[in-house]
Amino acid sequence: MSELLRAPAEIKYAEELDWLESIDDNPKPFSWRLSPKMVRLFILGSERADGLDREVSQKWFGDRSFVERSIVTLASDRGLLLIGDPGTGKSWLAELLSAAICRNSTLVVQGTAGTTEDHIKYSWNVSMVIAKGQSRESMIPSPIMTAMETGAIGRFEELTRSTSDVQDALISILSEKYISVPELGSGDGDDNIVFAKPGFSIIATANSRDRGVNDLSSALKRRFNFVRIPVVTNKKSEAEIVRFRTEELLRRHAIDLDVPPTLLDVLLQSFADLRASAAAAGSDDEVLESAVLHGNFFGERALTARTLASSLVGSLTRREPEDLAILNKYLHGVVEPRSKEEGGAWPEFLEGGRDAIATLS
């Protein structure tokens, strides 16, 4: 695990998952490794009332009803579609669900304009086809097909970014639970059909800001249960998320850096301010990571308000000059009055933001 740049959830929390599986005597759907109750506990963390011998950390922060609805959907034969703005934790929730249910969260298809039907069905090993012809051995299964064959969870990230023909290919998979391989002929056997095993399902994610890019057809929508994940606006929950991400960030990069809580408050308030103008097209942990790494390698091994402001401007400026205009207006209209009224880290944050904008202008 120490040699992996980013360990998937099933490896990162392997010991905890093993322990939960060993004490789990609740009913399990299909071939699930954990029961629905234990899946929820793994994701949301344990409470004193659970009466466990050890604490289970909370890994996803949000309304427990979203997690429960997601689990119930996967326990049925329907697909799960998680919809929300960037930074709401859709992909992380999908990864945690897959890790807890089947101990494999890596069967992922990334939706882009270049995603083809082959990416969700199968392709061919050309050299083997030339040498031995088309057969099961020369077929390269997609992550979705592998999930079907093993009774696991397949994931489809950014579904609405893929074209309509790719989306339509999912309809038969979700409805019929098999993939036909016409290249293998149409004999009496089942060699030309890959059937899904019990436990197979698909978790897809969609960015709510991508509306209109490649809208889902009504037929595909009927195959999914929708779970809309809103932006966390509760200050206590936001603070818990940022603390969790900060600890993960420092641990992953093996960094011993002082991160003052006051600066985390500045980051949270900045993103709350910018959401109203839709300027926060990135995520706060993206800004935080940039600032922490800069402070570690080029600063005094401490996070400063100036570095935080510079990272925020650099991370959110992607549509020049529109983004610069929005951020400049934010600094002058919001941060400047706040720095005069509240003081603290805000004056340095204001100065760092102005310098960063001046550099990009």
Solvent accessible surface area in square Angstrom, and as a share of the most:
residue,aa,sasa,rsa
1,M,126,0.56
2,S,116,0.75
3,E,165,0.74
4,L,84,0.42
5,L,164,0.82
6,R,132,0.48
7,A,13,0.10
8,P,21,0.13
9,A,1,0.00
10,E,18,0.08
11,I,72,0.37
12,K,61,0.26
13,Y,28,0.11
14,A,34,0.26
15,E,113,0.51
16,E,16,0.07
17,L,0,0.00
18,D,76,0.39
19,W,50,0.17
20,L,0,0.00
21,E,55,0.25
22,S,87,0.56
23,I,65,0.33
24,D,14,0.07
25,D,131,0.68
26,N,43,0.22
27,P,118,0.74
28,K,78,0.33
29,P,29,0.18
30,F,106,0.44
31,S,71,0.46
32,W,11,0.04
33,R,93,0.34
34,L,1,0.01
35,S,1,0.00
36,P,43,0.27
37,K,126,0.54
38,M,16,0.07
39,V,0,0.00
40,R,72,0.26
41,L,21,0.10
42,F,0,0.00
43,I,0,0.00
44,L,22,0.11
45,G,13,0.12
46,S,26,0.17
47,E,107,0.48
48,R,235,0.86
49,A,100,0.78
50,D,65,0.34
51,G,65,0.62
52,L,49,0.24
53,D,142,0.74
54,R,82,0.30
55,E,143,0.64
56,V,2,0.01
57,S,52,0.34
58,Q,66,0.29
59,K,1,0.00
60,W,7,0.02
61,F,26,0.11
62,G,32,0.31
63,D,75,0.39
64,R,110,0.40
65,S,43,0.28
66,F,31,0.13
67,V,0,0.00
68,E,56,0.25
69,R,113,0.41
70,S,0,0.00
71,I,6,0.03
72,V,106,0.61
73,T,7,0.04
74,L,2,0.01
75,A,33,0.26
76,S,44,0.28
77,D,96,0.50
78,R,85,0.31
79,G,0,0.00
80,L,0,0.00
81,L,1,0.00
82,L,0,0.00
83,I,16,0.08
84,G,6,0.05
85,D,37,0.19
86,P,43,0.27
87,G,41,0.39
88,T,13,0.07
89,G,16,0.16
90,K,18,0.07
91,S,47,0.30
92,W,54,0.19
93,L,0,0.00
94,A,0,0.00
95,E,11,0.05
96,L,0,0.00
97,L,0,0.00
98,S,0,0.00
99,A,0,0.00
100,A,0,0.00
101,I,2,0.01
102,C,24,0.15
103,R,43,0.16
104,N,46,0.23
105,S,3,0.02
106,T,83,0.48
107,L,19,0.10
108,V,47,0.27
109,V,7,0.04
110,Q,97,0.43
111,G,0,0.00
112,T,63,0.37
113,A,87,0.68
114,G,55,0.52
115,T,9,0.05
116,T,66,0.38
117,E,72,0.33
118,D,80,0.41
119,H,89,0.40
120,I,0,0.00
121,K,42,0.18
122,Y,22,0.08
123,S,41,0.26
124,W,47,0.17
125,N,52,0.26
126,V,105,0.60
127,S,77,0.50
128,M,61,0.27
129,V,38,0.22
130,I,140,0.71
131,A,79,0.62
132,K,167,0.71
133,G,28,0.27
134,Q,84,0.37
135,S,33,0.21
136,R,86,0.31
137,E,129,0.58
138,S,1,0.01
139,M,16,0.07
140,I,84,0.42
141,P,55,0.35
142,S,7,0.04
143,P,44,0.28
144,I,0,0.00
145,M,0,0.00
146,T,40,0.23
147,A,0,0.00
148,M,0,0.00
149,E,57,0.26
150,T,86,0.50
151,G,6,0.06
152,A,7,0.06
153,I,1,0.00
154,G,0,0.00
155,R,18,0.07
156,F,0,0.00
157,E,15,0.07
158,E,40,0.18
159,L,0,0.00
160,T,16,0.09
161,R,98,0.36
162,S,0,0.00
163,T,48,0.28
164,S,71,0.46
165,D,87,0.45
166,V,1,0.00
167,Q,4,0.02
168,D,69,0.36
169,A,9,0.07
170,L,0,0.00
171,I,33,0.17
172,S,49,0.32
173,I,0,0.00
174,L,10,0.05
175,S,45,0.29
176,E,97,0.43
177,K,51,0.22
178,Y,75,0.29
179,I,3,0.02
180,S,56,0.36
181,V,0,0.00
182,P,98,0.62
183,E,74,0.33
184,L,38,0.19
185,G,38,0.36
186,S,104,0.67
187,G,59,0.57
188,D,159,0.82
189,G,50,0.48
190,D,87,0.45
191,D,101,0.52
192,N,24,0.12
193,I,42,0.21
194,V,4,0.02
195,F,102,0.43
196,A,24,0.19
197,K,118,0.50
198,P,92,0.58
199,G,6,0.06
200,F,13,0.06
201,S,5,0.03
202,I,0,0.00
203,I,0,0.00
204,A,0,0.00
205,T,1,0.01
206,A,4,0.03
207,N,18,0.09
208,S,29,0.19
209,R,101,0.37
210,D,11,0.06
211,R,186,0.68
212,G,55,0.53
213,V,78,0.45
214,N,39,0.20
215,D,91,0.47
216,L,18,0.09
217,S,46,0.30
218,S,75,0.49
219,A,28,0.22
220,L,1,0.00
221,K,92,0.39
222,R,144,0.52
223,R,64,0.24
224,F,5,0.02
225,N,51,0.26
226,F,61,0.25
227,V,1,0.01
228,R,134,0.49
229,I,7,0.04
230,P,76,0.48
231,V,42,0.24
232,V,34,0.19
233,T,99,0.58
234,N,89,0.46
235,K,140,0.59
236,K,148,0.63
237,S,33,0.21
238,E,12,0.05
239,A,23,0.18
240,E,54,0.24
241,I,22,0.11
242,V,4,0.02
243,R,123,0.45
244,F,36,0.15
245,R,53,0.19
246,T,10,0.06
247,E,95,0.43
248,E,32,0.14
249,L,11,0.06
250,L,34,0.17
251,R,151,0.55
252,R,122,0.45
253,H,62,0.28
254,A,94,0.73
255,I,17,0.09
256,D,120,0.62
257,L,12,0.06
258,D,90,0.47
259,V,23,0.13
260,P,35,0.22
261,P,100,0.63
262,T,85,0.49
263,L,8,0.04
264,L,18,0.09
265,D,84,0.44
266,V,5,0.03
267,L,1,0.00
268,L,20,0.10
269,Q,52,0.23
270,S,0,0.00
271,F,9,0.04
272,A,34,0.27
273,D,36,0.19
274,L,2,0.01
275,R,66,0.24
276,A,101,0.78
277,S,56,0.36
278,A,54,0.42
279,A,5,0.04
280,A,7,0.05
281,A,28,0.22
282,G,8,0.08
283,S,23,0.15
284,D,18,0.09
285,D,50,0.26
286,E,62,0.28
287,V,0,0.00
288,L,3,0.01
289,E,49,0.22
290,S,48,0.31
291,A,0,0.00
292,V,0,0.00
293,L,44,0.22
294,H,92,0.41
295,G,1,0.01
296,N,18,0.09
297,F,135,0.56
298,F,161,0.67
299,G,43,0.41
300,E,160,0.72
301,R,127,0.46
302,A,31,0.24
303,L,5,0.02
304,T,54,0.31
305,A,3,0.02
306,R,89,0.33
307,T,19,0.11
308,L,1,0.00
309,A,1,0.00
310,S,51,0.33
311,S,11,0.07
312,L,5,0.03
313,V,2,0.01
314,G,49,0.47
315,S,14,0.09
316,L,3,0.02
317,T,20,0.11
318,R,132,0.48
319,R,111,0.41
320,E,99,0.44
321,P,100,0.63
322,E,97,0.44
323,D,4,0.02
324,L,19,0.09
325,A,63,0.49
326,I,49,0.25
327,L,3,0.01
328,N,60,0.31
329,K,159,0.68
330,Y,13,0.05
331,L,6,0.03
332,H,87,0.39
333,G,51,0.49
334,V,53,0.31
335,V,0,0.00
336,E,41,0.18
337,P,54,0.34
338,R,42,0.15
339,S,11,0.07
340,K,155,0.66
341,E,143,0.64
342,E,114,0.51
343,G,21,0.20
344,G,76,0.73
345,A,25,0.19
346,W,19,0.07
347,P,60,0.38
348,E,74,0.33
349,F,1,0.01
350,L,14,0.07
351,E,88,0.40
352,G,1,0.01
353,G,0,0.00
354,R,88,0.32
355,D,67,0.35
356,A,12,0.10
357,I,15,0.07
358,A,71,0.55
359,T,114,0.66
360,L,76,0.38
361,S,106,0.69
